[in-house]
Amino acid sequence: MSTAPTESPRCAVIGGGPAGLMAAQELRAAGVEVHLFDAMASVGRKFLLAGMGGLNLTHSEDFEPFCSRFAERRARIEPMLRAFGPEQTRAWAKGLGIDTFVGTSGRVFPTSLKAAPLLRAWLHRLREAGVQFHMRHRWLGWAADGTLRFGTPQGEISDRFDAVVLALGGASWPQLGSDGSWCEVLAPLGVDIAPLRPANCGFDVAATPAHPDAPGWSEVFGSRFAGEPIKPVALQFTGSDGREFRRQGEFVVTATGVEGSLIYAVSAQLRDEIAAYGHATFHLDLLPDRDAAFVLAEVTRPRGPRSLATHLKSRLGIQGVKAGLLHEFLGKDTYNDPQQLAAALKALPVRVQSARPVAEAISTAGGVRFEALTDGLMLNARPGLFVAGEMLDWEAPTGGYLLTASLASGRVAGQGAAAYLGGRC
């Protein structure tokens, strides 16, 4: 690549996920020469992975509850979403020839349910617009003369740009390129970065009555039920800060604990509770469609010569992994006491002691703090350097919120960089 100055401003976008691609789109629309760099062989790796089970683009719920999903960072995310929120995300996909529909859960999907057609159409549009892509270019920071350094299969190269948009993701799924290594480049520059933590993640259970000597499931339960979904079930958690969570859904037993959509929905509260107190305890309603009085009546109903396990199966449908959970978390005396057993069926305490590593998480909390950025997502301490996507210090549950906010922040960073370059020229 040439390092000679050009008449039109040049901007580097580093990171080929949704935020980086959206920033490139906005910059190119403003007439900026755009070079997009990614360490992987192709862009959108995590985007494609997210679409393997059906690409969840956004969510159809009303704007107010949609914004509430961003918790303490709502004040900074909401203005971005007002400009590019769920409706605009669907319109953007439609403009690329991708129709969408609302699923039964309120989530919005492409009609094909696949990510690849949308990504192909988007990349075709960007290339036609003049965005130049540079794959297998790993960003290494800056040289002493201010040029950007990149490691490539052919060796290190450098180039100079008038502005830079960083959209390198968090630290989840490092095998797809988002490894958080950018922290090591930005931190020495004094950039204010909140520690990267797992979000939308699984948890390891603490020792149980069936396995009291060490954390994790007993060998019997773990070997039999790892990978099994638990449904229907309702999860209730009240943190030490008084925040309450209750939702019905499902989750999955893992080799060491629990994960899945219902766990992800409460993961931020569980993670923060563990960080403060070393553990967190939530309660499971194993029979969410039955009230406590009905459950107690069925548990105490005379069972004759039948075993208690058979009685619970025939009267309440408690079997398999749900029956296993009762044996795992209840001592023998509690299990055989009808009053305590009925209470446990409606509020079984499950104690977790650690979140799974950030590399296993769906997304990342932490990142460059908004307080270090302008409204256009430019670093106050480094004019011309912009940040977007999961590099920012925010988090949201799964369900379309992550992708919508990443697109919206990429749009803001791209427009911010274009405005910065316009003021320089």
Steps between C-alpha positions, in 0.01 A plus 500: 500500500619849422578745777489801269248769596179523300260786435199326658513407869584138580355304790597157630227284648657223704265209561260337257203425723162675477621819673805533274303430183236755597769760573653431158159542339447841659852622421473397138161669470673820612762468226787384720754252363448195721739213566361221719746266672433170673734240650291212368480365146149639458274747677195434715615173657310550827202638307483179299539287812213685668285420200559125506193446716301774329629857472330711767524850351304702754191489721147621431412617850411866560784750508478570875552140618754450219714784639459376857703190407817712502469570874745756634634582153157583363565875506785461251348224285147641466592798275673259262194275494265792435694561180547133411289263705289190435287655223801643320681167530216324323485773235877472447469124447209559262718741303747216454224277365446310825145469630444444872230357725413513869526169683273384780745637759496846340846454352554608140661266247573499126239289320777254405622498865855512361775761544697423184259652241482828692878517546561424132259771390654750741857429392398526134347841572810618688739385229289667233515818708880483501588362843838328475541182705831372639477154653757327722618839622538492878521846654814547710457863607692804384857554388704788639412715199125453557437245225286197569684169528358172373629146513431309179602159362763686295638686800434829676376800301397852596277770355380846592138603535320821587263325741452152647189313613567207732230230503694202633231344717535389859674184617239232438559241228871585455534230234285723278722803549356679805770428756518830690867548411425862409499573875876450503537761225263765637562473875858639485359805322289582803171391346244439777400134463263312730623141551358253250263251662277221370143593406218268393702219649466172683589429864663228704292366788636492851522180702163326537365266770554215252858615440607691814878471475564714190323736261304354212244230444525155647644246257163328465307816417767652277559191292129435453360847440774723349350647184140447616258796480288585803154619395259642577648671801489842660808662652483751782795698636517790743841660527649658807433834334127426505460450125257222422487269200234245413442342162373176357699322231762231473871438549749217459704293743872505416784284623574753776183701543233680301466709185239595241250777430343521846841505668632759254207728580605522866874455448597863563333496843646162591847602385494822702365321808781245481757777458373667816429200721670197348178320409140551391188294563198497271180299535332278244129441473493155344123517454436859386153418370380364836441699816655409836172372648449256213859374524472447876171314459651266243818435698303417815239288320519138626720297266450150636779257407639726224843653546525874548676534163216319325244708688663828394517381141139390479344789694724791397704384202826537692750267338834498320717805554246672727492196728878495486517861614292421806738221602801722426391796712285347773630290783327168570301639792375798299407285201291269719321780683182583300481862612866573420488305174193691379672829586813391311299411191384863488827661616803270470813689610795475258830651608758604241852606582664622179422618150650306213808664339443802277629304199196272532246779542253616236614860549716724716435761765751778557711684246577861415297714738257748345637768729820489295311564175320780321139457387647397164697220676839666451754467778537834677869435556573397141327704229427302189468163679147360528363189674186295427320175576594266782819693568275747682410457867143369471316171507156370413320166501469281196187544291613746234612774736872435455495512122272803477715702739820394323359619167378824658838574661684423176275748324576769760876436485498507120306825491720643774817415307353647181412821681848518651660453159264753345612758752866431422468536125 
